[in-house]
Amino acid sequence: MKKKKKKLKTKAEIEAEVAAKQFQTKRYHEKVKESVKVYKRQDTKRQAEEQIDSEK
């Protein structure tokens, strides 16, 4: 069996892959930021409720 030659990618193909990865990474970081904001908001709300309960 002959070994197939690996097709070399053109510069445009490589740049397109890099851009896609950067976009995915950016979207991932935005999602993480949003979930952290939501978690902090919930945590603050929970702490406020606990403080109200302890004052009673």
N, C-alpha and C positions, 0 to 999 in steps of 0.2 A: 504494500500500500504506500502510495506517495503521500508525503506530508503536504497539506495545503499551505500556501503562503498566506501569512496574515495580511489582510488588506490594511494599508496605512490610511489613517484618517486625514482628511484635509484640515487645514487651519480653521476653516469656517465651522466644520463639524465639532472640533474640539472646543472652540469658543462657545458654540451653542450648548454643549454639555455643561461647561463651566457656568454659564449664565443660568441654566436650569437648576443646577445644584445650589447656586447662590440664592436664587429665588425661593427654593424649597427651604433653605436654612433660614432665610429672613422670615418666611411665613411661620416656621416652627417657633422661632424666638418670639414673634408677636403673640402666638397662641399661649406660650409659656407666660409671657408678661400678663396677659389677660387673666389666666387662671390664678396667678399670684395675687393680682388685684382682688379677684373674687374671694380668694381664701382669706386675705387680710381683712376684707370687709366683713366676712362672716365671723372671723375671729374677734374683731372689735365689737360686733353686735353681741356675740356670746359673752364677752367680758362685761359689757354694759348690763346685760341681763343678770349676770351673777352678782354684780355690785348692787343692783336694785334689790335682788333677793336677800343679800346679806344685810342690807339696811333695815329690812322689815323685822 
